[in-house]
Amino acid sequence: MLVTVMVRETWTDQRLDDLKGRMDERFDDVDRRFAEVDKRFDQVDKRFDQVDAEMDRRFAQVDHRFDRVEADVRELRGIMIGGFIALLVALLGVNAF
């Protein structure tokens, strides 16, 4: 039969101070890492700003192209209406004689 003997550790003020010091070091490390992450997010934000500016420029070009297409459609509609009126007048003129 094996008997396991557990050593009971006592938490002295010295050990608690050591633990506090190690915890402070670890939290300082975490703070440093978060600062690095914040810097990276700042870089990402800057890149998104560049992408947004580029997309705004491209959408302005698309809007300009759609304006041109709308003008062409309006012009074509006017030509078609004029052609239908001329055709109608021609048909009425042929029927009149």
C-alpha positions as CSV (number, residue, x, y, z in Angstrom):
1,M,0.0,0.0,0.0
2,L,1.3,3.4,-1.0
3,V,0.6,6.4,1.1
4,T,0.9,9.8,-0.5
5,V,2.1,12.5,1.7
6,M,1.0,15.9,0.8
7,V,3.2,18.7,1.9
8,R,1.1,21.5,3.2
9,E,2.4,24.8,1.9
10,T,1.9,27.9,3.9
11,W,1.3,31.2,2.3
12,T,3.6,33.6,4.1
13,D,3.7,37.3,3.4
14,Q,6.9,36.8,1.5
15,R,5.2,34.3,-0.9
16,L,2.2,36.5,-1.3
17,D,4.4,39.4,-2.2
18,D,6.2,37.2,-4.7
19,L,2.9,36.2,-6.2
20,K,1.8,39.8,-6.4
21,G,5.0,40.7,-8.2
22,R,4.6,37.9,-10.7
23,M,1.0,38.8,-11.3
24,D,2.0,42.5,-11.9
25,E,4.6,41.3,-14.4
26,R,2.1,39.2,-16.3
27,F,-0.5,42.0,-16.4
28,D,2.2,44.4,-17.6
29,D,3.0,41.8,-20.4
30,V,-0.7,41.6,-21.2
31,D,-0.9,45.5,-21.3
32,R,2.1,45.5,-23.7
33,R,0.4,43.0,-25.9
34,F,-2.8,44.9,-26.0
35,A,-0.9,48.0,-26.9
36,E,0.6,46.1,-29.9
37,V,-2.8,44.9,-30.9
38,D,-4.2,48.5,-30.6
39,K,-1.4,49.6,-33.0
40,R,-2.3,46.9,-35.4
41,F,-5.9,47.9,-35.3
42,D,-4.9,51.5,-36.0
43,Q,-3.1,50.3,-39.0
44,V,-6.1,48.3,-40.1
45,D,-8.3,51.4,-39.6
46,K,-6.0,53.4,-41.8
47,R,-6.1,50.8,-44.5
48,F,-9.9,50.7,-44.3
49,D,-9.9,54.5,-44.7
50,Q,-7.8,54.1,-47.9
51,V,-10.2,51.4,-49.2
52,D,-13.2,53.7,-48.4
53,A,-11.6,56.6,-50.2
54,E,-10.9,54.4,-53.2
55,M,-14.4,53.0,-53.2
56,D,-15.9,56.5,-53.0
57,R,-13.8,57.4,-56.1
58,R,-15.0,54.3,-58.0
59,F,-18.6,54.8,-57.0
60,A,-18.4,58.4,-58.3
61,Q,-17.2,57.0,-61.6
62,V,-20.0,54.5,-61.7
63,D,-22.5,57.3,-60.9
64,H,-21.1,59.3,-63.8
65,R,-21.5,56.3,-66.2
66,F,-25.1,55.8,-65.1
67,D,-25.8,59.5,-65.7
68,R,-24.5,59.0,-69.3
69,V,-26.6,55.9,-69.8
70,E,-29.7,57.7,-68.5
71,A,-29.1,60.6,-70.9
72,D,-28.6,58.1,-73.8
73,V,-31.9,56.3,-72.9
74,R,-33.7,59.7,-72.7
75,E,-32.4,60.6,-76.2
76,L,-33.3,57.2,-77.6
77,R,-36.8,57.5,-76.2
78,G,-37.2,60.9,-77.8
79,I,-36.0,59.5,-81.2
80,M,-38.4,56.5,-80.9
81,I,-41.4,58.8,-80.0
82,G,-40.5,61.0,-83.0
83,G,-40.3,57.9,-85.3
84,F,-43.6,56.6,-84.1
85,I,-45.3,59.9,-84.7
86,A,-43.8,60.1,-88.2
87,L,-44.9,56.6,-88.9
88,L,-48.4,57.4,-87.6
89,V,-48.6,60.5,-89.8
90,A,-47.4,58.6,-92.8
91,L,-50.0,55.8,-92.2
92,L,-52.7,58.4,-91.8
93,G,-51.6,60.2,-94.9
94,V,-51.6,56.9,-97.0
95,N,-55.1,56.1,-95.7
96,A,-56.3,59.6,-96.5
97,F,-55.6,59.2,-100.3
